[in-house]
Every structure is written in structure tokens, then in C-alpha cells.
Amino acid sequence: MSARPHRIPQSPGSLIVLAALFLYPVSPSLTHAAGPSGDIVRVGVLAPLSGPYAAGGTSFVQAATLAAEQANAEGGVLGRRVAVVVADTQGRVDVAKSEALRLISREKVAAIVGAYLSEETVGVMEVASAHRTVLIVPVAATAEITDRVRDEGDRYRYVFRIGYSIPQWAELVAAFLADRSVRRYAFVGAGIRWNRELGENLERIAAQAGIVPAYTAYYSPGNPAFDPVAVGVAGSEPDLVVLGDPGRSSVSFLKRLREVAPGLPAFSIGGALGDARLAAAIPLSGPVYVQAAAWRGASPAATEYVERYERRYGAPPVGYSDTLPYDAVTVLVAAWRKAGSLDAAAVASALEKGAFQGVSGTYRFDAAHQARWGTGDLRGTVVRWERDGARIVFPPR
């Protein structure tokens, strides 16, 4: 397989049924989904396949498809095969909500995995909850998602997040900064909701270790102006810059930053800079670190997943916008099997009580249906790009 596609033209109301059939070579594990609806279990996948975050959305879909293929190779669910039904959110709240409703009402999905941006996901959880449909959140990190589950448990009983929450994410970043002996950092990136929340939470949590922001700025995700931000970062003379942008703009910004501050260490919160092909274009005059949910070598399960993903799509995963959706589908399938049913209430009960093995570790959910990141083996990792590839540098091994 050649490089991953970055844009799939389609109208807001269009649907990609069985992503593997449209985006990638036909897989024997998914072709059976063309049969009667009783023969398959449909998983709705909501991701931005157009707009600024299309690259992340594409890898999101690829990973979800790979997980469905793996489930089918293991016998499917309740005697049926698993198929993904994909909708493009375009990174827009209104589109994400309308597509979630269509997946539930017209496509009869048994559950939804998505969305990508926090703004989208907050809207989608309203639709899923109103229709008593299980929603597994792999990427969106705003604390509002699990706060709503905690405060209105009956209403949002079917919403679970396997990805990090903003506070968990900030704790992971702060721990890495402390490990690198950082005292002053710059926080920059795309001006989207979860990014601003992360910047605020990181400032609060890092302060407990005596680590403070020297500079904070956000650029437009659609029409970014990198020059003033890069110059501002360089002028503040931080020990390290935290780059909060999961899209391809992070690569362009870092190239510009290298022109004005060649040796400044940069830490990406994940996303496009985890792509080896994109990272190869970044000058390594200063360290480049990337946070990931899992990475090759982090565990046998992580290594096996990376190798399967690379064989399937021709490039390794970035460790974030693909690994977490893969685990989302894996956990969902395991919950269906544990419940012995597709009934949303039974599946929610199984998720609340169970422990589920994924690529990133063992997922257990707290009272707010948030995966317990930072405990057990569910801790994430940080890699450093070097000329011959990436090396895991945190947590210490």
C-alpha cells in the first residue's frame, strides 16, 4: 500500500459504507458485510476525512478498520461479522451531529466510535445518549465529556472514553517536562478547544513541580500565521516548546521554528509528527519528541499492532490518532462478547465492570466512564526522533 490518502471528496450527507471496500484493497474479513443486516454488526465511525484534520481522520478510519478485521479473524461477534460504517464529520459540530443521527437511524449501527475534535464529540454524545447508543470516545479529550457522565449518569450512561482526558493528558506532559528538567516552557498550537484546555491544565499541574510557561500562543487551524508565533517562542527563551497541534500544520510550524531557534527542543502532543514520513522533513538540530498512546517496542502487543498496521497500509501508525481508535473498536468488541449481547444497557454494564486489553494496555473505567490513564500499564509513551528512526525515552525503562 502506498502513502495514506489524505482527502476523500464527498458531500456532507454522503456515507462511506465499509471503509475497507472504498479506501483500501478489499479484505476477505469485510466483504461478507454486503449480505443481510442480520449477518453483520455495524460500528459507526465518525472522523474528519476533509478539512484541516483529514490526515488524522484517515488514520483513525484505517485503524478502526484494522480492528474490525482482527475481530473477524477471531470469529466476529455473536456469530456475526463486524463492519465499520464511516461518516465524514469535516471537523464541524453540525455535520458530526447529523451524521451520528444518520448512522443510528438509517444505518442501524450497534455503536459509534468517535468523534475526533472535542467540539464534535460533545455534540455527538447528545445524539448517542438520546438514542441509547453506546459511544466510545478514542481521541477527544475535553473534560466536559466525562464531567457530564459524572454529573448526569443516567442520561450519559452509554458514553465511555478510552483516550486521555485533558487533566490526565496534562499530567502526562508535566511528568515528561519534569523528567527533562524543564523549568520554563512555551505552549503553542492550533486554536481549538481541547488545545486551549490542555494549555490551561498544563499550566496548573506543571506549577506544582515549579514548571512555568514562558510564552503561550495559538494560531488558526484553517489559516495559520506561523511567523509571529515562532518569533515569540524564540524570544521567550524557553527550555522546550510544547506543540499542541495534531494536524499537518505542526510540521510547517516546527520547520519555521527551526529557522529562528534551531536548537530548541520541541515536544508534540501527538498526531502528525508521529508520522515517520513527515518527521523526516524536520531538521534535527534540536530534539523532537512525540507523545503516543503506544509505540513499537513499548510492549509485545504494541509491536505486533505496529507491524500489522504497517503491512496493511504501507506505513507505521503515528501512535495516537490511529492507536486509540484501534483500541476503541477492540474494547467495544470485547464488551459485546462479554455481555453476550448488543443491547446497549448490557454492553454499558460490561464496560463498567470489566478490564479490557488493548494495544496501549489494560482499560478499566472509573465512575465517569473515563479510562484510568496513568495507572497500571496504561501510561502512554514519549519517543524522540533520531536520524535512524524513533527511540522511546519516557517513561524510563
GUNU-108161 format. One record per residue (C-alpha): residue number from 0; residue in three letters; chain; x, y, z. Coordinates in pm, whole numbers, plus 50000, padded with zeros to 5 digits. Each point is the difference from the previous one (the first is absolute). Layout:
REM GUNU-108161
     k     r   c       x       y       z
   NUM   ALA   A       X       Y       Z
...
***
This chain:
REM GUNU-108161
     k     r   c       x       y       z
     0   MET   A   50000   50000   50000
     1   SER   A   50129   50346   49915
     2   ALA   A   49974   50308   50217
     3   ARG   A   49674   50048   50182
     4   PRO   A   49732   50204   49819
     5   HIS   A   49943   50343   50148
     6   ARG   A   49666   50107   49860
     7   ILE   A   49691   49817   49893
     8   PRO   A   49770   50235   49808
     9   GLN   A   49640   49964   50103
    10   SER   A   49694   50204   50084
    11   PRO   A   49899   50060   50362
    12   GLY   A   49725   49740   49975
    13   SER   A   50198   49730   49828
    14   LEU   A   50108   49681   50171
    15   ILE   A   50294   49768   49950
    16   VAL   A   49862   49657   50078
    17   LEU   A   50268   49750   50097
    18   ALA   A   50303   50222   49979
    19   ALA   A   50220   49711   49903
    20   LEU   A   49808   49954   49677
    21   PHE   A   50028   50362   49887
    22   LEU   A   50333   50116   50134
    23   TYR   A   50213   49690   49992
    24   PRO   A   50030   49662   49826
    25   VAL   A   49704   49774   50072
    26   SER   A   50060   49784   50305
    27   PRO   A   49839   49655   50031
    28   SER   A   49908   50087   50359
    29   LEU   A   49768   50281   49887
    30   THR   A   49857   49894   49666
    31   HIS   A   49734   49787   50170
    32   ALA   A   49846   50320   50134
    33   ALA   A   49818   50042   49670
    34   GLY   A   49754   49734   50118
    35   PRO   A   49681   50045   50206
    36   SER   A   50020   50227   50302
    37   GLY   A   49946   49701   50229
    38   ASP   A   50336   49861   49889
    39   ILE   A   50205   50296   50118
    40   VAL   A   50055   50234   50294
    41   ARG   A   50050   50356   49884
    42   VAL   A   50229   50244   50181
    43   GLY   A   49954   50365   49908
    44   VAL   A   50330   50188   49971
    45   LEU   A   49995   50381   50006
    46   ALA   A   50318   50174   49888
    47   PRO   A   50105   50311   49805
    48   LEU   A   50090   49879   49651
    49   SER   A   50011   50353   49858
    50   GLY   A   50124   50327   50147
    51   PRO   A   50310   50079   50211
    52   TYR   A   49996   49667   50186
    53   ALA   A   49939   49767   49708
    54   ALA   A   50333   49822   50043
    55   GLY   A   49914   49909   50359
    56   GLY   A   49649   49903   49896
    57   THR   A   50130   49769   49730
    58   SER   A   50234   49818   50238
    59   PHE   A   49708   49984   50246
    60   VAL   A   49792   49812   49741
    61   GLN   A   50289   49776   49898
    62   ALA   A   50058   49888   50356
    63   ALA   A   49631   49940   50068
    64   THR   A   49982   49791   49683
    65   LEU   A   50305   49800   50105
    66   ALA   A   49841   49928   50338
    67   ALA   A   49680   49880   49830
    68   GLU   A   50205   49770   49779
    69   GLN   A   50176   49861   50307
    70   ALA   A   49666   49941   50173
    71   ASN   A   49874   49808   49698
    72   ALA   A   50318   49795   49986
    73   GLU   A   49922   49900   50359
    74   GLY   A   49647   49891   49916
    75   GLY   A   49804   50324   50000
    76   VAL   A   49734   50086   50259
    77   LEU   A   49711   49773   50097
    78   GLY   A   50036   49803   49679
    79   ARG   A   50004   50312   49783
    80   ARG   A   50268   50190   49818
    81   VAL   A   50099   50353   50098
    82   ALA   A   49988   50283   49745
    83   VAL   A   50086   50366   50031
    84   VAL   A   49770   50263   49852
    85   VAL   A   50184   50330   49965
    86   ALA   A   49875   50357   49987
    87   ASP   A   50203   50317   49935
    88   THR   A   49944   50260   50274
    89   GLN   A   50208   50262   49813
    90   GLY   A   50114   50119   50342
    91   ARG   A   49662   50175   50043
    92   VAL   A   49763   49958   50293
    93   ASP   A   49681   50025   49794
    94   VAL   A   50119   49742   49748
    95   ALA   A   50122   49765   50274
    96   LYS   A   49660   50010   50171
    97   SER   A   49801   49946   49681
    98   GLU   A   50226   49714   49892
    99   ALA   A   49973   49836   50342
   100   LEU   A   49621   50016   49974
   101   ARG   A   50007   49849   49652
   102   LEU   A   50233   49720   50106
   103   ILE   A   49760   49909   50280
   104   SER   A   49664   50047   49827
   105   ARG   A   50077   49898   49641
   106   GLU   A   50308   49782   50014
   107   LYS   A   49893   49823   50320
   108   VAL   A   50345   49994   50156
   109   ALA   A   50028   49814   50330
   110   ALA   A   50245   50256   50142
   111   ILE   A   50206   50302   49898
   112   VAL   A   50375   50064   50027
   113   GLY   A   50093   50369   49977
   114   ALA   A   50020   50279   49949
   115   TYR   A   50337   50174   49967
   116   LEU   A   49982   50360   50124
   117   SER   A   49858   50072   50344
   118   GLU   A   49744   50240   49857
   119   GLU   A   49866   49731   49770
   120   THR   A   49989   49735   50268
   121   VAL   A   49804   50208   50251
   122   GLY   A   49731   50037   49734
   123   VAL   A   50011   49632   49902
   124   MET   A   49960   49883   50359
   125   GLU   A   49666   50182   50015
   126   VAL   A   49878   49810   49696
   127   ALA   A   50131   49663   50123
   128   SER   A   49851   50047   50346
   129   ALA   A   49660   50102   49866
   130   HIS   A   49990   49679   49796
   131   ARG   A   50154   49775   50268
   132   THR   A   50293   49911   49778
   133   VAL   A   50341   49909   50139
   134   LEU   A   50262   50263   49913
   135   ILE   A   50370   49921   50042
   136   VAL   A   50217   50314   49993
   137   PRO   A   50359   49930   49893
   138   VAL   A   50156   50343   49937
   139   ALA   A   49793   50300   50119
   140   ALA   A   50138   50101   50339
   141   THR   A   49792   50284   50145
   142   ALA   A   49911   49945   50365
   143   GLU   A   49640   50096   49920
   144   ILE   A   49936   49654   49856
   145   THR   A   50069   49807   50319
   146   ASP   A   49874   50285   50221
   147   ARG   A   49658   49956   49840
   148   VAL   A   50011   49624   50057
   149   ARG   A   50092   50058   50364
   150   ASP   A   49733   50264   50058
   151   GLU   A   49718   49841   49796
   152   GLY   A   50077   49631   50008
   153   ASP   A   49657   49879   49891
   154   ARG   A   49992   50226   49696
   155   TYR   A   50352   49925   49882
   156   ARG   A   50029   49640   50114
   157   TYR   A   50103   49881   49653
   158   VAL   A   50298   50236   49955
   159   PHE   A   50350   49864   50074
   160   ARG   A   50339   50153   49926
   161   ILE   A   50309   49784   49947
   162   GLY   A   50228   50293   49908
   163   TYR   A   50157   50233   50254
   164   SER   A   49795   50277   50157
   165   ILE   A   50149   50350   49998
   166   PRO   A   50110   49978   50367
   167   GLN   A   50159   49660   49941
   168   TRP   A   50171   50133   49689
   169   ALA   A   50137   50299   50188
   170   GLU   A   50136   49770   50269
   171   LEU   A   50177   49789   49738
   172   VAL   A   50156   50308   49840
   173   ALA   A   50100   50150   50336
   174   ALA   A   50167   49674   50102
   175   PHE   A   50203   50002   49679
   176   LEU   A   50103   50364   50047
   177   ALA   A   50116   49922   50354
   178   ASP   A   50194   49698   49873
   179   ARG   A   50180   50229   49750
   180   SER   A   50076   50256   50277
   181   VAL   A   49794   50265   49819
   182   ARG   A   49929   50312   50206
   183   ARG   A   49855   50236   49737
   184   TYR   A   49801   49883   49698
   185   ALA   A   49812   50157   49711
   186   PHE   A   49657   49865   49911
   187   VAL   A   49882   50062   49644
   188   GLY   A   49769   49837   49748
   189   ALA   A   49669   50003   49820
   190   GLY   A   49729   50209   50162
   191   ILE   A   49749   49721   50055
   192   ARG   A   49811   49920   50317
   193   TRP   A   50193   49708   50144
   194   ASN   A   50330   50174   49926
   195   ARG   A   49906   50305   50203
   196   GLU   A   49874   49779   50282
   197   LEU   A   50324   49802   49993
   198   GLY   A   50206   50320   50022
   199   GLU   A   49801   50117   50303
   200   ASN   A   50016   49663   50177
   201   LEU   A   50369   49956   49927
   202   GLU   A   50078   50340   50152
   203   ARG   A   49814   49904   50318
   204   ILE   A   50147   49652   50036
   205   ALA   A   50356   50086   49896
   206   ALA   A   50008   50284   50255
   207   GLN   A   49993   49737   50275
   208   ALA   A   50347   49892   49882
   209   GLY   A   50128   50356   49963
   210   ILE   A   49960   49996   49620
   211   VAL   A   49850   50315   49847
   212   PRO   A   49901   50120   49650
   213   ALA   A   50229   50257   49842
   214   TYR   A   49772   50058   49702
   215   THR   A   49656   49886   49880
   216   ALA   A   49844   50056   49658
   217   TYR   A   49749   49838   49764
   218   TYR   A   49973   50025   49622
   219   SER   A   49700   49943   49776
   220   PRO   A   49965   49635   49895
   221   GLY   A   49857   50100   49662
   222   ASN   A   50222   50296   49912
   223   PRO   A   50300   49991   50235
   224   ALA   A   50248   50287   50033
   225   PHE   A   50318   49832   50121
   226   ASP   A   50254   50281   49985
   227   PRO   A   49892   50214   50297
   228   VAL   A   49949   49692   50218
   229   ALA   A   50339   49851   49912
   230   VAL   A   50172   50332   50068
   231   GLY   A   49811   50032   50328
   232   VAL   A   50110   49654   50110
   233   ALA   A   50364   50070   49917
   234   GLY   A   49992   50334   50180
   235   SER   A   49863   49847   50320
   236   GLU   A   50301   49765   50024
   237   PRO   A   49821   49696   50145
   238   ASP   A   50172   49671   50081
   239   LEU   A   49755   49819   49770
   240   VAL   A   49695   50074   49784
   241   VAL   A   49685   49790   50041
   242   LEU   A   49831   49983   49661
   243   GLY   A   49627   49939   50027
   244   ASP   A   49890   49929   49645
   245   PRO   A   49906   49650   49880
   246   GLY   A   49974   50112   49636
   247   ARG   A   50256   50048   49726
   248   SER   A   50039   50366   50092
   249   SER   A   50220   49881   50287
   250   VAL   A   50263   49896   49745
   251   SER   A   49992   50336   49824
   252   PHE   A   50019   50188   50330
   253   LEU   A   50293   49796   50124
   254   LYS   A   50191   50062   49677
   255   ARG   A   49947   50374   50046
   256   LEU   A   50102   49979   50366
   257   ARG   A   50322   49825   49903
   258   GLU   A   50092   50305   49791
   259   VAL   A   49990   50235   50300
   260   ALA   A   50089   49758   50284
   261   PRO   A   50192   49708   49844
   262   GLY   A   50093   49821   50322
   263   LEU   A   49679   50045   50200
   264   PRO   A   49853   49663   50111
   265   ALA   A   49644   49943   49877
   266   PHE   A   49740   49768   50150
   267   SER   A   49692   49910   49792
   268   ILE   A   49688   49888   50184
   269   GLY   A   49949   49739   49726
   270   GLY   A   49850   49984   49655
   271   ALA   A   50174   50079   49672
   272   LEU   A   50351   50028   50146
   273   GLY   A   49975   49632   50091
   274   ASP   A   50000   49921   49626
   275   ALA   A   50350   49889   49903
   276   ARG   A   49958   50138   49649
   277   LEU   A   49914   50347   50126
   278   ALA   A   50255   49995   50280
   279   ALA   A   50272   49929   49744
   280   ALA   A   49953   50355   49869
   281   ILE   A   50074   50160   50339
   282   PRO   A   50357   50120   50069
   283   LEU   A   50138   49820   50305
   284   SER   A   50220   50290   50109
   285   GLY   A   49802   49978   50325
   286   PRO   A   49818   49706   50162
   287   VAL   A   49654   49914   49866
   288   TYR   A   49778   49801   50237
   289   VAL   A   49656   49853   49930
   290   GLN   A   49746   49868   50248
   291   ALA   A   49818   49680   49903
   292   ALA   A   49753   49763   50159
   293   ALA   A   50226   49713   49893
   294   TRP   A   50306   49943   49782
   295   ARG   A   50198   49718   49847
   296   GLY   A   50203   49840   50278
   297   ALA   A   49782   50132   50284
   298   SER   A   49848   49651   50043
   299   PRO   A   49958   49682   49796
   300   ALA   A   49640   50102   49925
   301   ALA   A   50107   50344   49881
   302   THR   A   50272   49858   49776
   303   GLU   A   49763   49744   49848
   304   TYR   A   49744   50272   49930
   305   VAL   A   50257   50230   49836
   306   GLU   A   50121   49720   49775
   307   ARG   A   49646   49905   49894
   308   TYR   A   49910   50363   49933
   309   GLU   A   50314   50051   49793
   310   ARG   A   49937   49684   49797
   311   ARG   A   49641   50108   49936
   312   TYR   A   50058   50365   49911
   313   GLY   A   50365   50029   49898
   314   ALA   A   50105   50233   50283
   315   PRO   A   50013   49968   50380
   316   PRO   A   49731   50161   50217
   317   VAL   A   50060   50334   50171
   318   GLY   A   49915   49852   50338
   319   TYR   A   49711   50232   50086
   320   SER   A   49722   50074   49749
   321   ASP   A   50019   49641   49879
   322   THR   A   50100   49797   50306
   323   LEU   A   49718   50131   50221
   324   PRO   A   49724   49937   49739
   325   TYR   A   50141   49650   49953
   326   ASP   A   49970   49941   50373
   327   ALA   A   49652   50156   50002
   328   VAL   A   49867   49742   49755
   329   THR   A   50193   49722   50177
   330   VAL   A   49850   50093   50338
   331   LEU   A   49651   50032   49849
   332   VAL   A   50024   49654   49842
   333   ALA   A   50122   49852   50329
   334   ALA   A   49709   50163   50185
   335   TRP   A   49748   49856   49754
   336   ARG   A   50149   49656   50052
   337   LYS   A   50008   50041   50378
   338   ALA   A   49639   50119   50008
   339   GLY   A   49891   49725   49761
   340   SER   A   49774   50261   49845
   341   LEU   A   49990   50317   49791
   342   ASP   A   49751   50156   50242
   343   ALA   A   50138   50341   50102
   344   ALA   A   49917   49960   50369
   345   ALA   A   50168   49659   50016
   346   VAL   A   50306   50131   49816
   347   ALA   A   50025   50304   50228
   348   SER   A   49987   49772   50304
   349   ALA   A   50277   49783   49854
   350   LEU   A   50215   50306   49934
   351   GLU   A   49943   50134   50352
   352   LYS   A   50104   49676   50168
   353   GLY   A   50263   49855   49768
   354   ALA   A   50367   50030   49915
   355   PHE   A   50084   50001   49629
   356   GLN   A   50335   49940   49839
   357   GLY   A   50106   50236   49722
   358   VAL   A   50318   50098   49821
   359   SER   A   50067   50277   50253
   360   GLY   A   49936   49789   50308
   361   THR   A   49708   49882   50212
   362   TYR   A   49694   50226   49995
   363   ARG   A   49790   50042   50314
   364   PHE   A   49741   50275   50040
   365   ASP   A   49933   50221   50301
   366   ALA   A   49659   50125   50116
   367   ALA   A   50003   50266   49726
   368   HIS   A   50069   49733   49735
   369   GLN   A   50352   50134   49950
   370   ALA   A   50280   49752   49932
   371   ARG   A   50247   50005   50289
   372   TRP   A   50306   50140   49824
   373   GLY   A   50306   50040   50220
   374   THR   A   49928   49678   50192
   375   GLY   A   50103   49640   49945
   376   ASP   A   50153   49952   49657
   377   LEU   A   49784   50270   49834
   378   ARG   A   50256   50280   50004
   379   GLY   A   50086   50102   49644
   380   THR   A   50350   50069   49876
   381   VAL   A   50222   50270   49852
   382   VAL   A   50243   49942   49714
   383   ARG   A   50285   50208   49863
   384   TRP   A   50059   50016   49627
   385   GLU   A   50356   49924   49897
   386   ARG   A   50161   49963   49661
   387   ASP   A   49940   49626   49989
   388   GLY   A   49648   50005   50147
   389   ALA   A   49831   50056   50335
   390   ARG   A   50117   49891   50343
   391   ILE   A   49779   49970   50310
   392   VAL   A   50127   50243   50265
   393   PHE   A   49714   50015   50252
   394   PRO   A   49886   49857   50232
   395   PRO   A   50348   49882   50106
   396   ARG   A   50043   49633   49917
***
